Structure formats: structure tokens, C-alpha cells
Amino acid sequence: HDANEGSMEADHLDAEKTIGEVRTIHNKGEMELKSNMSVADLEKDFFDKYGLNVQVFRMSKDLWLQTTKTDQWTLAEQNQRGEEESAFTAS
């Protein structure tokens, strides 16, 4: 999917499978995740390196939300927002 697009539930893969089992590109090497990278960049890296369309989700209160409207946010910003929303719910 493109930036700011979500994923349909029917497109979800078996959570028990590893990346190695589902990827369509079989490159060797590691993928580095950094807190300052954007969600859009992370999703693009997964596609470019492994042929996988991934969707990042963030916990909001008691629901997992696709980050489609905030794909330009960094992973750190997503985590911060999730922590804030979870703390608000716990009060």
C-alpha cells in the first residue's frame, strides 16, 4: 500500500509465521529500525527489502489503530502518542 493507505483485514498474514516464511524477496542482511525514522519509511523499507507490504499500528486507549493518517510521524512520536493515550485511559 502507499503512504496514508490502510490494510484490509483480509490481507493480514498468519501472526505465527516469520518474516523469512512470508517475504517474497530473499535478501541477506539486517533491517535497522530507528526511533527517528518515519512510519512511511519503515513500511517502504519492508517492501523494498523483503517484498512485504506492512502496516504499522498504534495502541489508542484499548484499540489498535492503523497509523494511516500519521505515516509521516516518527516511530518515537507514534510510541509517545500511544503512551499518552494509554495513560489517559488508565486514570
C-alpha positions as CSV (number, residue, x, y, z in Angstrom):
1,H,0.0,0.0,0.0
2,D,1.0,3.6,-0.4
3,A,1.6,6.1,2.4
4,N,-1.6,7.1,4.2
5,E,-3.4,3.9,3.0
6,G,-4.6,1.2,5.3
7,S,-4.6,-2.5,5.1
8,M,-7.7,-4.7,4.8
9,E,-8.1,-7.4,7.4
10,A,-8.2,-10.0,4.6
11,D,-4.6,-9.0,3.8
12,H,-3.3,-9.9,7.2
13,L,-0.8,-12.8,7.4
14,D,-0.6,-15.5,10.0
15,A,0.9,-14.0,13.1
16,E,2.8,-17.3,13.8
17,K,4.8,-17.0,10.6
18,T,8.2,-15.4,10.5
19,I,9.3,-12.7,8.0
20,G,11.5,-15.3,6.4
21,E,8.5,-17.5,5.7
22,V,6.3,-14.8,4.1
23,R,8.7,-12.5,2.3
24,T,8.9,-12.5,-1.4
25,I,12.4,-11.0,-1.7
26,H,15.1,-13.1,-0.1
27,N,18.0,-10.7,0.6
28,K,20.6,-11.4,3.3
29,G,21.2,-8.9,5.9
30,E,19.5,-7.0,8.7
31,M,17.0,-4.2,8.8
32,E,17.7,-1.5,11.2
33,L,14.8,0.2,13.0
34,K,15.4,3.6,14.4
35,S,13.1,5.7,16.5
36,N,13.7,8.7,14.3
37,M,12.5,7.0,11.1
38,S,9.0,7.7,9.8
39,V,6.3,5.1,9.6
40,A,6.2,5.7,5.9
41,D,10.0,5.0,5.6
42,L,9.7,1.8,7.7
43,E,6.8,0.5,5.6
44,K,8.7,1.3,2.4
45,D,11.9,-0.4,3.7
46,F,9.9,-3.6,4.4
47,F,8.6,-3.5,0.8
48,D,12.0,-2.7,-0.8
49,K,14.0,-5.2,1.2
50,Y,11.5,-8.1,1.7
51,G,8.6,-7.5,-0.8
52,L,6.3,-7.1,2.1
53,N,3.5,-4.6,2.5
54,V,3.4,-3.9,6.2
55,Q,1.1,-1.6,8.2
56,V,2.2,0.0,11.5
57,F,-0.4,0.1,14.2
58,R,-0.5,2.1,17.4
59,M,-2.4,1.4,20.6
60,S,-5.0,4.1,21.3
61,K,-6.9,3.6,24.6
62,D,-7.8,-0.1,24.2
63,L,-7.8,-0.3,20.4
64,W,-5.1,-0.9,17.8
65,L,-5.2,1.8,15.2
66,Q,-3.6,1.8,11.8
67,T,-1.3,4.8,11.5
68,T,-2.6,5.8,8.1
69,K,-3.1,9.5,9.0
70,T,0.2,9.8,10.8
71,D,2.6,7.9,8.4
72,Q,4.8,10.9,8.4
73,W,5.3,10.7,12.2
74,T,8.5,9.0,13.5
75,L,8.3,5.7,15.4
76,A,9.2,7.7,18.6
77,E,6.2,10.0,18.0
78,Q,3.9,7.1,17.5
79,N,5.1,5.5,20.7
80,Q,4.8,8.7,22.6
81,R,1.2,9.2,21.5
82,G,0.4,5.6,22.3
83,E,1.8,6.0,25.8
84,E,-0.1,9.3,26.3
85,E,-3.4,7.7,25.2
86,S,-2.8,4.6,27.4
87,A,-2.0,6.7,30.4
88,F,-5.2,8.8,29.9
89,T,-7.3,5.6,29.8
90,A,-5.6,4.2,32.9
91,S,-6.6,7.2,35.0
